[in-house]
């Protein structure tokens, strides 16, 4: 879970690289202490509501 396979054909080396989501990712890191752990449904809803509030706040400033 929470692994991404990224394909890159640049830089002289081509192929897939596995990236595990972890604390270094912005929203994900607030819920998970180590790479490879999954987010729960409630965690995802908190992130979605935070993004919605940020978008609303940005519109309100206009």
N, C-alpha and C positions, 0 to 999 in steps of 0.2 A: 504494500500500500504506500501511497504518497511517493512513488518513484516516477521520474520522468526520464524517457529515453530521448536524448537530443542528438540529431544527426548533423554533423558538420562536414562539409567538403572543402573547407578552406584551411589555409595555414600549412599545406603540405601533407597533412594527415586527414584522411577521411574515415568516417565511421561513427558509430553510436557511442555516446557517453551517458552513463547513468547518473542522474542527479537525485539525491534524496532531499525532500523538503525538510527543513530544520529551523532552528532558532534564528538563523541569519535572514530568513524571509520575513518581510515586514509584519503582516498580520498573523501569519502562522506561528511565528516565534513567540507571540504573546500567550499562546495556549499550550505549546509543546516544548518541553525542555531539551529534547534530543532528536537528532535526525531519524526519520523512518516511522515515527509515531503518527497515528491518524487523528484527524479532527472528528469530533462528534457533530451530530445534527445541530445541537444547541450552539456549539462554537461557531458553526457556519452562519447561523442566524444572527448572532451577535455581530459578526463581521459585516454581514449584509446591512443590518440596521445602522451600524457606524458609517458605512459608505453612503447610505441614503441620507443620513443626517448631515454629513459633510457636503454632499451635493446640494441639499436644501439650503444649508448655511451659505454656500458659495453663490447661489441664485439670489438669496435675500440681500446680499451685499451689493448686487447690481442695482 
